[in-house]
C-alpha cells in the first residue's frame, strides 16, 4: 500500500509566509536590467529618474495666430483698432518658436483681417500671453519618477519628453508553471470518465501576467515520481520561480513534497487556511518553489496568500488597489457646459477627511498626469465645483498609499524631491506628496485643514526672524497648538548665466535687466521685496517684476534659456542647471504644522528622513544647504 503524505505541522498563513520570506531574502535578490523607455510600461524603477532636457525645449507658441512684441500693441482698443505692419508680427502655429523681439501671441480668432490684407487688433497683448516658456512643463534635472515607481503610459511620454531613452528597472520574473495529475487533460483533449480538464495553470498564467511576470506553462506531468522530479529540477535551473500545481496534498500519488525534499528543502507543508491548506513552500538551490492545491478555489486563495507577495517582492513591485473615494475639493473649479472634464487631482487624508487638490489643467501639462493621484470628474451639465464640495475621485493610487501620504502644500525646494524618493525606501508604504504654491498659500491651506505640513521661509521684517512670527500672526484665531519642523538653512541669491555676462553683484544691478520673479506669496518673493525696499528700489523699476515662475528650477531654466538675464532663487537650483549664483543672504526653510500632526506615523517618517545622514549627504551634494537643526521640533 502506498504511503500517504501526512502533514507534520500546520501553521498560520502569516507565520508561514514570514518564515519563507526570511529564507528568500537571505538567498535571492531582485534582478535589474536597463531597457528602452518605450518598452518600460508596467516595470518598476530601480532609482530616481531626473529630466535630461527642458520641455518645452524653447519658448513656443501656445496658440495659432501671430507673434508680436507686447509693448508695441499697448495703444490697441475697441474704438481705435491698431493696424499692424508686416515687420510688427510673425505668423505662428501652435508649437512654433517665439524669438526676440517677439514676446506674445495673439490668437488667430482675435485678429481682424481687412480686404487690403492688413491685420488689426482691438486690444493690447500682455507680455508672454499665449507663450509656453522653456521648461514650463519639465525642467532639466527635475525629479520625474521616484525609485520603486511602476511606470505608466503617461510616465513614458514624460520620460521621452525629458530626454530619457533608457531606464533601469527590475527584471520581470521568469516563472515556470507545472500542472500534475494522471487524470488531468488539456481542454481540447478527448474527455473520458475520470478525466479533469486542466485550467488552474492558465489562471496562474493570467495572475502572473497581471503582476508583470513572464509565465511559462510547461504542460501537464502525470503522477510519476521520476518524471516530476526531473522536470522540476530542470525548471529550477532555468527559471527564477517554479509553481507546481496539485500533488501537494495527502494522497498516495501526491509526490510534490517528496520530490522537493529530495531536490532541496521544504520549509512549510500545510497552512491554517481553508480552503488552501495543502501549500508547500520550498527552495531548490536558490530557486523558490511553491506547491499549490489542485482545487480551483483553493489554488486561487493560496496563490493570493503566498505566490503574489513573493512575486511582488522578487520584482520589487506592489499590488495596486485602485478604487473611487469621496473627497472634499480644496479650491473652486470652473468648467464649461460643453464638456465632461477630468481634472487631475492630488489626494490626501487630513483630519480624517480626504482632500482633493486640483493640479494643472492645461493640455500641455503632462507632468500633472504623473503627479495625479486620481481624477475628479466634472459632468457636462455642471459649470464647475466650489471649494469644499464633496466630489467623487477615481483613484490612480491605492487608498492605503493615500492614507500614508504626508500632504505638503507650500514653498518649493529641491530637498522635497529627495525626501519623496527616500520616504518609501526608508519607511515602507510612507509617502510624500507636495504641491508648490508659495509659503503664504501653504499656510492658508494648512489653516483650512487641507495639508499636514506647509513648507515656508517667511522673513519678518520687524524682528529679522523667519517663520514663527508669521505662524503666530496667521493662527491667532485658531485654538489648536502649532509647531515647526526645522528644515534646512539655505542660500538665496540671484541666478545668472555662466560667466555672469551682465556682471551682476547685487540687487541694485538688476535694474534695467530682464528679470523673472516668483509667484505672489512665495517666500523668495517676500525676501526680494524686502531687499528692494532696503535698497530704495521700486518694483516698477524691475523689468519682469510681474513675470512669475512657480519653482526655483523654473527660474533657473528661464535664465539658462536666455529668456531672462537673471532671477531670484536658491543656490542648488543654479548649480543643477550649471549656472552662476550671487548670494544675497541665508534663510530658514522649515515646515509648519499643527502639533497634533506630529503623532501621525507618516509625519514621523518625514521627520526621520530629515535627520537621516543619507538625506543630508544627497542634499549637501546639491550645494547651498546647512543641516544643524534639521528635524528639530519647535512648539509655538
GUSE-273553 format. One line per field, with one value per residue (C-alpha): residue number from 1; residue in three letters; z, y, x. Coordinates in Angstrom, 1 decimal. Layout:
<zamis>
drenvo <- NUM  ...;
seke <- ALA  ...;
z <- Z  ...;
y <- Y  ...;
x <- X  ...;
</zamis>
This chain:
<zamis>
drenvo <- 1  2  3  4  5  6  7  8  9  10  11  12  13  14  15  16  17  18  19  20  21  22  23  24  25  26  27  28  29  30  31  32  33  34  35  36  37  38  39  40  41  42  43  44  45  46  47  48  49  50  51  52  53  54  55  56  57  58  59  60  61  62  63  64  65  66  67  68  69  70  71  72  73  74  75  76  77  78  79  80  81  82  83  84  85  86  87  88  89  90  91  92  93  94  95  96  97  98  99  100  101  102  103  104  105  106  107  108  109  110  111  112  113  114  115  116  117  118  119  120  121  122  123  124  125  126  127  128  129  130  131  132  133  134  135  136  137  138  139  140  141  142  143  144  145  146  147  148  149  150  151  152  153  154  155  156  157  158  159  160  161  162  163  164  165  166  167  168  169  170  171  172  173  174  175  176  177  178  179  180  181  182  183  184  185  186  187  188  189  190  191  192  193  194  195  196  197  198  199  200  201  202  203  204  205  206  207  208  209  210  211  212  213  214  215  216  217  218  219  220  221  222  223  224  225  226  227  228  229  230  231  232  233  234  235  236  237  238  239  240  241  242  243  244  245  246  247  248  249  250  251  252  253  254  255  256  257  258  259  260  261  262  263  264  265  266  267  268  269  270  271  272  273  274  275  276  277  278  279  280  281  282  283  284  285  286  287  288  289  290  291  292  293  294  295  296  297  298  299  300  301  302  303  304  305  306  307  308  309  310  311  312  313  314  315  316  317  318  319  320  321  322  323  324  325  326  327  328  329  330  331  332  333  334  335  336  337  338  339  340  341  342  343  344  345  346  347  348  349  350  351  352  353  354  355  356  357  358  359  360  361  362  363  364  365  366  367  368  369  370  371  372  373  374  375  376  377  378  379  380  381  382  383  384  385  386  387  388  389  390  391  392  393  394  395  396  397  398  399  400  401  402  403  404  405  406  407  408  409  410  411  412  413  414  415  416  417  418  419  420  421  422  423  424  425  426  427  428  429  430  431  432  433  434  435  436  437  438  439  440  441  442  443  444  445  446  447  448  449  450  451  452  453  454  455  456  457  458  459  460  461  462  463  464  465  466  467  468  469  470  471  472  473  474  475  476  477  478  479  480  481  482  483  484  485  486  487  488  489  490  491  492  493  494  495  496  497  498  499  500  501  502  503  504  505  506  507  508  509  510  511  512  513  514  515  516  517  518  519  520  521  522  523  524  525  526  527  528  529  530  531  532  533  534  535  536  537  538  539  540  541  542  543  544  545  546  547  548  549  550  551  552  553  554  555  556  557  558  559  560  561  562  563  564  565  566  567  568  569  570  571  572  573  574  575  576  577  578  579  580  581  582  583  584  585  586  587  588  589  590  591  592  593  594  595  596  597  598  599  600  601  602  603  604  605  606  607  608  609  610  611  612  613  614  615  616  617  618  619  620  621  622  623  624  625  626  627  628  629  630  631  632  633  634  635  636;
seke <- UNK  UNK  UNK  UNK  UNK  UNK  UNK  UNK  UNK  UNK  UNK  UNK  UNK  UNK  UNK  UNK  UNK  UNK  UNK  UNK  UNK  UNK  UNK  UNK  UNK  UNK  UNK  UNK  UNK  UNK  UNK  UNK  UNK  UNK  UNK  UNK  UNK  UNK  UNK  UNK  UNK  UNK  UNK  UNK  UNK  UNK  UNK  UNK  UNK  UNK  UNK  UNK  UNK  UNK  UNK  UNK  UNK  UNK  UNK  UNK  UNK  UNK  UNK  UNK  UNK  UNK  UNK  UNK  UNK  UNK  UNK  UNK  UNK  UNK  UNK  UNK  UNK  UNK  UNK  UNK  UNK  UNK  UNK  UNK  UNK  UNK  UNK  UNK  UNK  UNK  UNK  UNK  UNK  UNK  UNK  UNK  UNK  UNK  UNK  UNK  UNK  UNK  UNK  UNK  UNK  UNK  UNK  UNK  UNK  UNK  UNK  UNK  UNK  UNK  UNK  UNK  UNK  UNK  UNK  UNK  UNK  UNK  UNK  UNK  UNK  UNK  UNK  UNK  UNK  UNK  UNK  UNK  UNK  UNK  UNK  UNK  UNK  UNK  UNK  UNK  UNK  UNK  UNK  UNK  UNK  UNK  UNK  UNK  UNK  UNK  UNK  UNK  UNK  UNK  UNK  UNK  UNK  UNK  UNK  UNK  UNK  UNK  UNK  UNK  UNK  UNK  UNK  UNK  UNK  UNK  UNK  UNK  UNK  UNK  UNK  UNK  UNK  UNK  UNK  UNK  UNK  UNK  UNK  UNK  UNK  UNK  UNK  UNK  UNK  UNK  UNK  UNK  UNK  UNK  UNK  UNK  UNK  UNK  UNK  UNK  UNK  UNK  UNK  UNK  UNK  UNK  UNK  UNK  UNK  UNK  UNK  UNK  UNK  UNK  UNK  UNK  UNK  UNK  UNK  UNK  UNK  UNK  UNK  UNK  UNK  UNK  UNK  UNK  UNK  UNK  UNK  UNK  UNK  UNK  UNK  UNK  UNK  UNK  UNK  UNK  UNK  UNK  UNK  UNK  UNK  UNK  UNK  UNK  UNK  UNK  UNK  UNK  UNK  UNK  UNK  UNK  UNK  UNK  UNK  UNK  UNK  UNK  UNK  UNK  UNK  UNK  UNK  UNK  UNK  UNK  UNK  UNK  UNK  UNK  UNK  UNK  UNK  UNK  UNK  UNK  UNK  UNK  UNK  UNK  UNK  UNK  UNK  UNK  UNK  UNK  UNK  UNK  UNK  UNK  UNK  UNK  UNK  UNK  UNK  UNK  UNK  UNK  UNK  UNK  UNK  UNK  UNK  UNK  UNK  UNK  UNK  UNK  UNK  UNK  UNK  UNK  UNK  UNK  UNK  UNK  UNK  UNK  UNK  UNK  UNK  UNK  UNK  UNK  UNK  UNK  UNK  UNK  UNK  UNK  UNK  UNK  UNK  UNK  UNK  UNK  UNK  UNK  UNK  UNK  UNK  UNK  UNK  UNK  UNK  UNK  UNK  UNK  UNK  UNK  UNK  UNK  UNK  UNK  UNK  UNK  UNK  UNK  UNK  UNK  UNK  UNK  UNK  UNK  UNK  UNK  UNK  UNK  UNK  UNK  UNK  UNK  UNK  UNK  UNK  UNK  UNK  UNK  UNK  UNK  UNK  UNK  UNK  UNK  UNK  UNK  UNK  UNK  UNK  UNK  UNK  UNK  UNK  UNK  UNK  UNK  UNK  UNK  UNK  UNK  UNK  UNK  UNK  UNK  UNK  UNK  UNK  UNK  UNK  UNK  UNK  UNK  UNK  UNK  UNK  UNK  UNK  UNK  UNK  UNK  UNK  UNK  UNK  UNK  UNK  UNK  UNK  UNK  UNK  UNK  UNK  UNK  UNK  UNK  UNK  UNK  UNK  UNK  UNK  UNK  UNK  UNK  UNK  UNK  UNK  UNK  UNK  UNK  UNK  UNK  UNK  UNK  UNK  UNK  UNK  UNK  UNK  UNK  UNK  UNK  UNK  UNK  UNK  UNK  UNK  UNK  UNK  UNK  UNK  UNK  UNK  UNK  UNK  UNK  UNK  UNK  UNK  UNK  UNK  UNK  UNK  UNK  UNK  UNK  UNK  UNK  UNK  UNK  UNK  UNK  UNK  UNK  UNK  UNK  UNK  UNK  UNK  UNK  UNK  UNK  UNK  UNK  UNK  UNK  UNK  UNK  UNK  UNK  UNK  UNK  UNK  UNK  UNK  UNK  UNK  UNK  UNK  UNK  UNK  UNK  UNK  UNK  UNK  UNK  UNK  UNK  UNK  UNK  UNK  UNK  UNK  UNK  UNK  UNK  UNK  UNK  UNK  UNK  UNK  UNK  UNK  UNK  UNK  UNK  UNK  UNK  UNK  UNK  UNK  UNK  UNK  UNK  UNK  UNK  UNK  UNK  UNK  UNK  UNK  UNK  UNK  UNK  UNK  UNK  UNK  UNK  UNK  UNK  UNK  UNK  UNK  UNK  UNK  UNK  UNK  UNK  UNK  UNK  UNK  UNK  UNK  UNK  UNK  UNK  UNK  UNK  UNK  UNK  UNK  UNK  UNK  UNK  UNK  UNK  UNK  UNK  UNK  UNK  UNK  UNK  UNK  UNK  UNK  UNK  UNK  UNK  UNK  UNK  UNK  UNK  UNK  UNK  UNK  UNK  UNK  UNK  UNK  UNK  UNK  UNK  UNK  UNK  UNK  UNK  UNK  UNK  UNK  UNK  UNK  UNK  UNK  UNK;
z <- 0.0  -1.0  1.9  2.4  2.7  6.1  7.3  10.2  11.2  10.1  10.8  10.4  7.0  8.3  10.1  7.1  4.8  7.2  7.6  3.9  3.3  5.7  3.6  0.3  1.4  2.5  -0.7  -3.5  -4.6  -7.2  -10.5  -12.5  -16.2  -18.4  -21.1  -23.6  -22.1  -24.9  -23.6  -19.9  -19.4  -16.1  -15.0  -11.7  -11.4  -9.5  -8.7  -9.0  -12.6  -13.4  -16.5  -19.1  -21.1  -20.6  -22.0  -24.0  -25.3  -26.3  -25.8  -28.0  -29.3  -27.3  -29.9  -33.7  -34.6  -34.8  -32.6  -31.6  -29.3  -26.5  -25.9  -29.5  -29.0  -26.0  -27.9  -29.4  -28.3  -29.5  -30.8  -32.4  -33.7  -34.2  -37.6  -37.5  -40.1  -41.6  -39.5  -36.4  -36.4  -37.5  -38.3  -36.0  -35.4  -32.1  -31.1  -33.3  -31.6  -30.3  -30.7  -30.0  -30.4  -30.1  -26.6  -27.0  -29.3  -30.4  -31.3  -34.9  -33.9  -32.3  -35.5  -37.9  -41.5  -44.0  -47.7  -48.2  -46.4  -43.3  -39.8  -37.0  -33.3  -30.8  -27.5  -26.4  -25.9  -22.5  -22.3  -22.6  -23.5  -25.1  -24.9  -23.3  -21.7  -21.9  -19.1  -18.4  -18.1  -17.3  -16.2  -16.7  -13.6  -12.1  -10.5  -13.0  -11.2  -7.8  -7.3  -6.9  -9.2  -11.5  -15.0  -16.6  -20.2  -19.1  -17.4  -20.7  -22.5  -19.9  -19.8  -23.5  -23.4  -20.8  -23.0  -21.2  -23.6  -21.4  -17.8  -15.1  -13.9  -12.0  -14.3  -15.0  -13.1  -15.3  -13.7  -14.7  -14.1  -14.0  -13.7  -12.3  -12.2  -14.3  -14.5  -15.8  -19.6  -21.9  -22.7  -26.3  -25.5  -25.7  -22.5  -20.8  -17.5  -14.6  -16.6  -15.3  -17.7  -16.6  -16.0  -12.9  -14.7  -17.2  -14.3  -12.8  -16.2  -16.1  -12.5  -13.1  -16.2  -14.2  -11.9  -14.7  -14.6  -17.6  -17.1  -18.8  -18.7  -19.2  -19.6  -17.6  -15.7  -14.9  -11.4  -12.0  -9.3  -11.6  -14.3  -11.8  -10.2  -13.5  -14.9  -11.7  -11.4  -15.0  -14.4  -11.2  -13.2  -15.9  -14.3  -11.4  -9.7  -10.1  -9.3  -9.1  -9.1  -7.5  -5.9  -2.7  -0.6  1.3  -1.5  -2.2  -5.6  -4.3  -5.0  -4.9  -1.4  -1.6  -4.9  -3.3  -0.2  -2.5  -4.6  -1.9  1.3  2.3  4.9  5.0  4.2  5.2  6.4  8.6  5.9  4.4  1.5  0.6  3.3  1.1  0.4  0.0  0.4  -0.6  -2.1  -4.7  -4.6  -4.8  -6.7  -4.8  -5.5  -4.3  -4.4  -4.7  -4.1  -7.1  -6.3  -8.2  -5.3  -3.0  -5.7  -6.1  -2.4  -1.9  -4.9  -3.4  0.0  -1.0  -4.6  -5.2  -2.3  -3.3  -6.9  -5.8  -3.7  -6.3  -8.9  -6.3  -7.2  -5.2  -5.8  -6.9  -5.2  -7.2  -6.3  -6.1  -3.0  -1.8  -1.3  -0.4  -3.1  -1.9  -4.4  -6.8  -10.3  -13.2  -16.2  -19.5  -20.1  -23.4  -21.9  -19.4  -17.8  -16.0  -13.6  -12.3  -8.5  -5.7  -2.9  0.8  4.1  6.6  9.8  8.7  5.6  2.1  0.4  -3.4  -4.7  -8.4  -10.5  -13.7  -16.2  -19.3  -22.3  -22.3  -18.6  -19.0  -15.6  -13.9  -15.1  -13.4  -10.2  -10.1  -7.5  -9.4  -11.4  -10.3  -12.9  -13.7  -15.7  -18.9  -17.2  -14.5  -14.8  -12.1  -8.4  -5.4  -2.8  0.0  -2.4  -1.9  -5.1  -6.4  -7.3  -9.4  -7.9  -9.6  -6.3  -3.6  -0.7  1.6  -0.1  0.2  3.9  4.5  2.5  4.0  2.2  1.8  0.3  0.3  -0.8  -3.3  -2.6  -4.3  -1.0  -1.3  -4.3  -2.2  0.7  -1.6  -3.0  0.3  2.4  0.8  0.8  4.4  5.6  3.8  2.5  3.7  1.0  0.5  -1.9  -2.4  -4.2  -4.8  -4.3  -2.2  1.6  2.3  0.2  2.0  5.4  4.2  3.1  6.5  8.2  6.1  7.0  3.5  4.4  7.0  6.6  4.9  3.8  4.4  4.5  5.5  6.9  9.5  8.7  12.2  14.1  11.3  12.1  10.0  10.0  13.7  13.7  10.6  12.0  15.2  13.2  10.9  13.5  16.5  15.9  16.0  19.3  18.1  19.1  16.3  15.7  13.4  12.0  11.3  7.8  6.3  6.2  2.6  0.5  -1.6  -4.3  -7.9  -10.6  -13.6  -16.8  -16.6  -16.5  -15.2  -18.5  -17.0  -14.1  -11.5  -8.0  -6.1  -6.2  -7.4  -10.5  -11.9  -12.6  -16.4  -16.9  -17.8  -14.6  -13.6  -10.3  -8.1  -7.6  -5.1  -1.6  -2.3  0.4  -2.2  -3.5  0.1  0.5  -2.8  -1.9  1.4  -0.4  -2.9  0.0  1.7  -1.5  -2.1  -5.5  -6.7  -8.2  -11.2  -12.0  -12.3  -15.9  -15.4  -11.8  -12.7  -14.7  -12.4  -12.2  -9.9  -8.8  -8.3  -11.1  -13.5  -12.7  -13.5  -16.7  -18.0  -17.1  -18.9  -22.0  -22.3  -22.0  -18.9  -17.6  -14.0  -11.3  -7.6  -6.4  -4.4  -5.0  -5.5  -8.5  -10.1  -9.6  -11.0  -14.2  -14.5  -13.8  -11.7  -8.4  -6.5  -2.8  -1.2  2.2  4.2  5.2  7.1  5.1  7.6  7.9  9.7  11.1  13.8  16.9  16.7  13.3  14.9  16.1  12.6  11.5  8.1  9.5  12.0  9.0  7.2  10.3  10.5  6.8  7.6  10.3  8.1  7.1  3.6  3.1  4.3  2.0  -1.0  -0.3  0.6  -2.9  -4.5  -2.6  -0.6  2.5  6.2  8.4  12.0  13.1  10.5  12.1  15.4  16.6  17.8  19.7  19.1;
y <- 0.0  3.4  5.7  8.8  12.2  13.4  16.9  17.1  20.6  23.1  26.7  30.1  31.7  34.8  32.8  30.5  33.5  35.3  32.1  31.7  35.4  35.2  32.4  34.1  37.4  35.7  33.8  35.7  39.4  41.1  41.3  44.5  45.5  48.6  48.7  51.2  53.6  52.7  49.1  50.0  50.0  48.3  48.0  49.3  51.9  50.9  54.5  58.1  59.4  63.0  65.0  65.4  68.2  71.0  70.7  72.8  73.0  76.6  79.4  78.3  79.4  78.0  79.1  79.5  83.2  85.9  86.6  90.2  92.5  93.2  96.7  97.7  96.8  99.0  101.5  99.0  99.4  98.7  102.2  102.6  99.3  99.1  98.3  96.0  96.4  93.3  93.9  94.1  90.4  86.9  84.3  81.2  77.9  76.1  74.9  77.3  79.0  82.5  84.5  88.1  90.7  88.9  88.0  87.4  85.6  86.9  84.1  83.9  84.4  87.7  89.2  91.4  91.0  93.7  93.4  95.1  92.4  94.4  92.9  94.9  94.2  95.7  95.1  95.1  91.9  91.1  90.1  86.2  85.9  82.5  81.7  78.5  79.4  77.0  74.4  75.3  71.6  69.9  71.4  69.7  67.9  67.9  64.6  62.8  59.5  58.2  54.8  51.9  53.6  51.4  53.0  54.0  55.2  58.9  58.3  57.0  60.2  62.5  60.5  60.8  64.5  64.9  63.2  59.9  57.0  54.2  53.3  50.8  48.6  45.4  42.4  40.5  37.3  34.2  31.7  28.1  26.6  22.8  21.0  17.5  14.6  11.5  12.4  15.9  16.6  19.6  21.4  20.2  16.6  13.8  13.5  10.1  9.1  10.2  12.9  16.5  19.5  21.4  25.1  26.2  26.7  29.1  31.0  31.3  32.5  35.3  36.2  36.2  38.4  40.8  41.1  41.8  38.4  36.2  33.0  29.8  27.0  23.8  21.4  18.5  16.0  12.6  11.2  9.7  10.5  10.4  12.4  15.2  15.2  15.6  18.3  20.3  20.0  21.3  24.2  25.3  25.5  27.7  29.8  32.3  30.7  27.5  26.7  23.0  22.7  19.7  16.8  18.9  17.2  13.9  11.4  8.3  9.8  13.3  13.3  17.0  17.3  14.2  15.5  18.8  17.2  15.2  18.2  20.8  22.0  22.1  24.9  24.7  21.9  22.8  26.2  27.0  28.4  27.0  26.4  26.3  24.1  21.9  24.6  23.7  26.4  25.1  26.0  24.1  25.7  29.4  28.9  29.3  26.5  26.7  23.7  24.8  22.7  21.3  22.5  25.8  27.9  26.6  27.2  30.8  31.6  30.0  32.0  35.3  34.5  33.1  33.4  37.0  38.6  36.6  37.7  41.3  41.1  39.4  42.1  44.9  45.7  46.1  45.1  48.0  48.6  51.2  52.5  55.5  57.7  60.7  63.7  67.4  69.8  72.3  75.0  76.2  74.6  76.4  74.4  74.6  73.2  71.9  69.2  66.4  67.3  65.0  67.2  65.7  65.9  65.2  63.4  63.1  62.3  65.2  65.2  62.1  64.0  63.1  66.3  66.6  69.4  70.1  70.1  72.0  71.7  72.8  70.4  70.7  69.9  66.3  66.2  66.6  63.1  61.8  63.7  62.9  60.6  60.5  62.3  64.4  64.3  67.4  66.4  68.1  69.8  71.4  74.8  73.9  73.0  75.1  74.8  72.4  70.5  66.7  65.1  61.5  60.8  57.9  57.0  56.1  55.1  52.8  54.3  52.7  54.9  58.0  57.4  57.1  60.2  63.4  66.2  69.1  72.4  75.5  76.7  74.7  73.3  70.6  68.7  67.8  65.6  63.8  63.3  62.0  59.5  58.4  58.0  54.8  53.3  54.0  53.5  51.0  52.5  56.0  58.8  62.5  64.5  68.1  71.0  74.2  77.2  79.5  80.0  82.1  80.0  76.9  78.4  79.2  75.6  74.4  76.7  75.3  71.8  70.8  69.8  68.1  70.4  73.7  74.4  78.1  80.6  83.9  86.7  89.0  92.5  93.8  91.1  89.8  86.2  83.5  81.7  81.7  85.4  84.7  81.5  83.3  86.1  83.8  81.3  83.6  82.9  79.1  77.3  74.3  74.4  74.8  73.6  74.0  71.2  72.7  72.0  73.5  76.8  77.6  80.3  82.6  84.8  85.9  83.2  84.3  82.8  81.1  83.7  86.3  88.3  91.3  91.5  91.5  91.8  92.7  93.6  97.1  95.7  94.1  97.4  97.6  93.9  91.2  89.6  86.7  86.8  84.1  84.0  86.2  84.8  82.9  83.4  84.2  87.0  88.3  88.3  90.0  92.7  93.3  93.6  96.1  98.1  98.1  99.5  102.0  100.4  100.4  97.2  99.4  99.7  96.0  94.7  91.5  92.0  90.6  87.7  84.8  81.3  78.6  76.9  77.7  75.3  77.0  80.3  78.6  77.2  80.6  82.1  79.2  79.6  83.3  84.4  86.5  87.9  86.8  85.7  85.1  81.5  79.1  78.0  74.3  75.2  77.3  74.5  71.9  73.9  74.8  78.5  81.1  82.4  85.6  85.1  87.7  86.0  83.0  81.9  79.2  76.7  75.0  73.1  74.5  72.1  71.6  70.0  67.0  66.0  65.2  62.0  60.7  57.8  59.3  62.7  60.9  59.2  62.5  63.9  60.9  61.3  65.0  63.7  60.9  61.1  59.9  62.8  65.3  63.8  63.9  67.5  68.6  67.5  69.9  72.8  75.8  73.9  73.7  71.0  71.8  71.9  69.6  67.6  69.5  70.5  74.0  74.3  77.6;
x <- 0.0  1.4  2.3  0.2  1.8  0.7  1.1  3.6  2.6  0.0  1.0  -0.8  -0.5  1.2  3.8  4.4  4.9  7.2  9.3  9.6  10.3  13.2  14.7  14.2  15.6  18.7  19.2  17.5  17.8  15.6  17.4  17.7  18.2  18.5  15.8  14.4  11.9  9.4  9.4  9.1  5.4  4.4  8.0  9.4  12.2  15.3  16.3  15.1  14.9  15.7  15.0  17.8  16.1  13.6  10.1  9.3  12.8  12.3  9.8  6.9  3.5  0.6  -1.9  -2.2  -2.0  0.7  3.7  4.1  6.1  3.6  4.9  4.0  0.4  -0.3  -2.5  -4.9  -8.5  -12.1  -12.8  -9.4  -8.1  -4.3  -3.0  0.0  2.7  4.4  7.5  5.4  4.3  5.1  2.5  2.9  1.3  1.0  4.5  6.4  9.4  8.9  12.1  13.1  11.9  8.5  7.2  3.5  1.0  -2.4  -4.9  -6.0  -9.6  -8.8  -7.4  -9.3  -8.2  -9.2  -9.7  -6.4  -4.6  -4.0  -4.2  -5.9  -6.2  -8.7  -6.9  -3.2  -1.3  0.2  3.9  4.2  0.5  -0.2  3.5  4.8  8.1  11.1  10.8  7.1  6.2  9.5  12.8  16.1  17.4  13.9  12.7  10.5  9.9  10.9  12.5  10.2  7.7  5.5  5.8  2.5  1.8  1.8  5.2  6.7  5.5  7.1  10.3  10.8  9.9  12.6  15.2  15.3  15.5  16.8  15.9  17.0  14.1  13.6  13.6  10.4  10.3  10.6  8.1  7.6  4.2  3.5  0.2  0.4  -2.0  -2.7  -6.4  -5.6  -6.2  -5.9  -9.2  -9.1  -8.3  -10.9  -12.9  -13.2  -14.6  -12.4  -10.6  -10.4  -9.9  -6.8  -7.4  -5.5  -2.2  -3.9  -5.3  -1.8  -0.6  -3.1  -2.4  1.4  0.9  -1.2  1.7  4.1  5.9  6.6  4.7  5.9  3.4  5.3  2.4  0.9  3.0  1.5  1.8  5.2  7.8  10.8  9.0  8.0  11.5  13.4  11.2  11.1  14.9  15.4  12.9  14.7  18.0  16.4  13.7  13.5  10.5  8.6  4.9  3.8  0.0  -1.7  0.1  0.7  -2.0  -2.0  -2.9  -0.9  0.1  0.8  4.6  5.4  6.6  8.8  10.3  11.1  12.6  14.9  15.9  16.1  14.5  10.8  10.1  6.3  3.9  0.3  -1.1  -4.0  -6.3  -9.5  -9.6  -6.0  -4.4  -2.1  0.5  4.2  6.9  10.3  13.7  15.7  19.1  18.3  15.1  11.8  9.3  5.7  3.3  -0.4  -3.5  -5.5  -9.0  -9.5  -10.8  -8.0  -5.5  -6.6  -6.7  -3.3  -1.9  -3.2  -1.8  1.7  2.7  1.5  3.5  6.6  6.4  5.9  9.0  11.1  10.1  10.1  6.5  3.3  -0.3  -2.5  -5.8  -7.5  -10.9  -13.2  -13.4  -15.5  -13.3  -13.6  -12.4  -9.7  -10.4  -13.0  -13.1  -14.8  -15.7  -17.6  -21.1  -19.7  -17.5  -17.3  -13.9  -11.5  -9.5  -6.2  -6.0  -3.6  -5.4  -4.5  -6.2  -6.1  -8.0  -10.0  -11.1  -9.9  -8.9  -8.6  -6.3  -6.6  -3.4  -2.6  -5.4  -3.6  -3.4  0.4  0.9  1.9  3.6  0.2  -0.6  2.5  1.7  -2.0  -3.5  -6.7  -9.4  -12.2  -15.0  -17.0  -20.1  -21.1  -24.1  -22.0  -20.4  -18.0  -17.5  -17.0  -14.3  -15.5  -17.8  -17.9  -16.7  -16.0  -12.4  -11.3  -8.0  -4.7  -3.2  -4.4  -6.3  -3.6  -0.9  -3.1  -3.7  0.0  0.9  2.2  0.3  2.7  1.4  3.7  7.1  9.2  12.7  14.7  15.0  11.3  12.3  14.9  12.5  9.8  12.3  13.7  10.5  9.0  12.5  13.3  9.8  7.6  4.3  5.1  4.9  5.2  3.0  4.0  2.2  4.2  2.0  4.3  4.7  1.6  -0.7  0.7  -0.1  -3.6  -4.0  -2.8  -5.3  -8.2  -7.2  -6.0  -2.4  -0.4  2.6  3.4  7.0  7.7  10.5  8.9  11.0  9.5  10.9  10.4  12.3  14.5  13.5  11.9  8.6  7.5  6.2  4.1  2.6  1.7  0.1  -1.9  -3.1  -4.0  -7.7  -7.2  -7.2  -5.1  -1.4  1.1  4.6  7.5  9.7  13.1  14.2  17.4  19.2  19.8  21.4  19.1  20.6  20.5  20.7  22.7  24.1  27.5  30.2  27.8  27.9  25.9  28.4  25.7  27.0  23.8  20.1  20.8  22.5  19.3  17.6  17.1  17.8  15.3  14.2  11.9  10.1  8.5  4.7  2.9  3.1  6.3  8.9  11.5  9.4  8.8  12.6  13.1  10.6  12.4  15.7  14.2  12.9  16.3  17.9  15.1  14.3  10.7  9.2  8.3  12.0  12.4  11.7  9.8  8.8  5.3  6.7  6.3  7.8  6.4  9.6  13.3  14.1  11.7  13.6  16.9  15.5  14.5  17.9  19.6  17.5  18.4  14.8  15.8  19.1  18.5  16.1  15.9  16.3  18.3  21.9  21.1  18.8  21.6  24.1  21.8  21.4  25.2  24.6  26.4  25.0  25.3  24.4  22.3  21.5  20.7  17.2  15.4  13.3  11.0  7.7  4.7  2.1  -0.5  1.1  -1.3  0.0  3.4  1.8  1.0  3.2  3.9  4.8  7.2  8.8  9.1  10.9  13.3  14.2  15.1  17.5  18.9  22.6  21.8  19.4  22.0  24.6  22.3  21.1  24.6  25.8  23.4  25.0  23.7  22.3  23.1  21.6  22.4  18.8  17.2  14.3  14.2  10.7  9.8  6.5  4.6;
</zamis>
